[in-house]
């Protein structure tokens, strides 16, 4: 019987925290694709607005905000600068989110320690940039929308009677005070697109924290194994 030989086996252990981080990132990519394509960032009775389109339903109360044409259906979003800025930030955030998710997945699959840690490090940077872009968009949109709406209410004269809407008790000139009309003043609420953006922000933040906390944890271990010469010959013969 020959002298035993020592072989080194490579054992890869998938860390659960990194799997959770990857899952969260994957969910955020789906959410942000939906949030970008939807017209449900801001919703009011008979009207809704997204980053790239706005929709007016049949029978929507008039006058419409921001001097919009009373055309039923969906069309291009308003040309407000803050809308374009928020849309650009969301697109940038989505791109970095996808990039970070992709690199996290590569890190989970890789068996090379150097590449694995490099993937995780770059993924963290990409996700942080995505987080910043989405957070800015989620803050800028409601703040600027409120200012835009306040300016529209103060300056507009929808019924053309020479009285600004903020002083006119009958904006649509139908002979009925606005307070007495069904539904009263138009109420604006945040829709799915805006809510999905905040949900993605929370999940991305959680993913970054998990990746940072678990970044230095070993995933690849090496185990020494003694193999007798005869056993090795049998294994080679079977191969």
ZIKARA-V234211 format. One record per residue. N is the residue number from 1. PHI is phi in whole degrees, 0 to 359 (NA if undefined). OMEGA is omega in whole degrees, 0 to 359 (NA if undefined). D_CENTER is the distance of its C-alpha to the mean C-alpha in Angstrom with 1 decimal. Layout:
# ZIKARA-V234211
N/PHI/OMEGA/D_CENTER
N/PHI/OMEGA/D_CENTER
This chain:
# ZIKARA-V234211
1/NA/182/64.1
2/284/179/62.2
3/291/180/60.4
4/294/177/56.8
5/252/182/54.0
6/258/174/50.7
7/245/181/47.5
8/247/178/44.0
9/261/178/41.3
10/262/180/37.6
11/243/179/35.5
12/258/180/31.7
13/246/179/30.0
14/278/182/26.3
15/283/183/24.9
16/296/180/23.2
17/295/179/20.9
18/289/176/19.5
19/294/178/19.2
20/296/179/17.2
21/298/179/14.9
22/296/179/14.5
23/298/178/14.0
24/298/180/11.1
25/295/179/9.4
26/299/178/10.4
27/295/181/9.0
28/294/178/5.4
29/298/179/6.4
30/297/180/7.9
31/298/184/5.7
32/286/174/3.6
33/297/178/7.3
34/293/181/8.6
35/294/180/7.0
36/288/185/8.2
37/271/183/11.5
38/275/176/12.3
39/251/186/14.8
40/240/175/14.0
41/281/177/12.5
42/228/184/16.1
43/233/172/18.8
44/222/182/22.6
45/297/178/25.7
46/79/184/25.9
47/211/176/23.2
48/212/186/19.4
49/223/173/17.2
50/240/181/14.0
51/283/184/13.0
52/237/179/15.4
53/209/175/17.7
54/224/185/19.6
55/231/177/21.8
56/239/182/25.1
57/274/176/26.8
58/295/180/30.5
59/78/179/32.4
60/297/179/29.7
61/302/178/31.5
62/246/2/32.8
63/282/178/32.6
64/282/181/29.0
65/290/174/27.1
66/61/177/27.0
67/56/180/30.1
68/286/177/28.2
69/292/182/30.5
70/276/181/31.2
71/249/181/30.2
72/291/179/29.0
73/117/181/26.1
74/255/179/22.9
75/211/181/22.9
76/296/181/21.4
77/293/177/19.5
78/301/183/21.6
79/268/180/22.3
80/299/184/21.4
81/297/181/20.6
82/291/175/17.9
83/294/179/16.1
84/295/178/16.5
85/295/178/15.4
86/296/179/12.1
87/296/179/11.5
88/296/179/12.6
89/295/180/10.4
90/294/178/7.2
91/297/178/9.1
92/299/179/10.2
93/299/179/7.0
94/295/180/6.2
95/297/180/9.9
96/293/177/10.3
97/297/179/7.8
98/296/180/10.0
99/298/179/13.0
100/295/178/12.7
101/296/180/12.3
102/297/180/15.2
103/292/177/17.3
104/296/176/16.9
105/296/177/18.2
106/296/178/21.0
107/296/179/21.9
108/292/183/22.4
109/275/186/24.6
110/291/176/26.6
111/250/178/30.1
112/267/184/30.8
113/302/182/30.3
114/295/179/29.9
115/293/182/27.3
116/301/182/25.4
117/290/177/25.2
118/294/178/24.4
119/302/181/21.4
120/296/182/20.1
121/296/180/20.8
122/293/178/19.0
123/298/179/16.0
124/297/179/15.9
125/298/181/16.3
126/296/180/13.5
127/292/177/11.0
128/295/177/12.6
129/297/177/12.2
130/297/180/8.5
131/299/180/8.6
132/295/182/11.1
133/297/181/9.6
134/291/179/6.6
135/295/177/9.4
136/298/180/11.8
137/296/182/10.1
138/291/178/9.8
139/271/184/13.4
140/295/186/14.9
141/301/183/14.1
142/293/181/16.0
143/295/181/18.7
144/289/177/19.6
145/297/179/19.5
146/298/178/21.9
147/295/179/24.1
148/298/181/24.1
149/292/179/25.1
150/295/178/27.8
151/294/179/29.2
152/295/180/29.3
153/290/184/31.1
154/281/188/33.5
155/260/189/34.4
156/283/174/34.3
157/223/191/37.5
158/296/183/36.3
159/265/174/39.7
160/67/181/41.7
161/262/178/44.1
162/84/179/43.9
163/250/179/42.3
164/303/185/38.7
165/298/181/36.4
166/288/177/35.9
167/250/184/39.7
168/274/179/40.3
169/273/179/40.7
170/219/187/40.6
171/300/185/37.8
172/265/174/38.4
173/57/179/42.2
174/258/179/42.8
175/85/180/45.4
176/241/178/43.3
177/301/181/41.8
178/302/182/38.0
179/291/182/38.3
180/267/181/40.5
181/287/179/38.3
182/300/178/36.5
183/90/180/33.0
184/65/181/33.8
185/293/180/31.4
186/292/180/28.0
187/256/181/25.3
188/253/178/21.7
189/226/177/18.9
190/285/182/15.2
191/255/185/13.9
192/300/184/11.4
193/301/180/8.9
194/290/178/9.0
195/296/179/9.3
196/295/178/6.4
197/295/178/4.4
198/292/175/7.2
199/299/179/7.2
200/293/179/4.3
201/301/180/6.3
202/296/181/9.3
203/292/178/9.0
204/295/177/8.4
205/300/178/11.3
206/297/179/13.3
207/296/179/13.0
208/298/180/14.3
209/298/180/17.0
210/296/181/18.1
211/292/179/18.4
212/292/182/20.3
213/294/185/22.5
214/254/186/23.3
215/295/185/23.5
216/272/181/27.3
217/290/181/28.1
218/287/176/30.3
219/245/182/29.2
220/240/180/32.2
221/238/180/35.7
222/242/183/39.1
223/236/177/42.0
224/277/180/45.6
225/222/179/47.7
226/271/182/51.4
227/237/176/52.7
228/292/183/56.4
229/299/180/57.8
230/294/180/59.0
231/296/179/55.7
232/296/180/54.0
233/295/178/56.7
234/296/179/56.1
235/293/177/52.4
236/294/180/53.1
237/293/179/55.6
238/293/179/53.3
239/291/NA/50.7
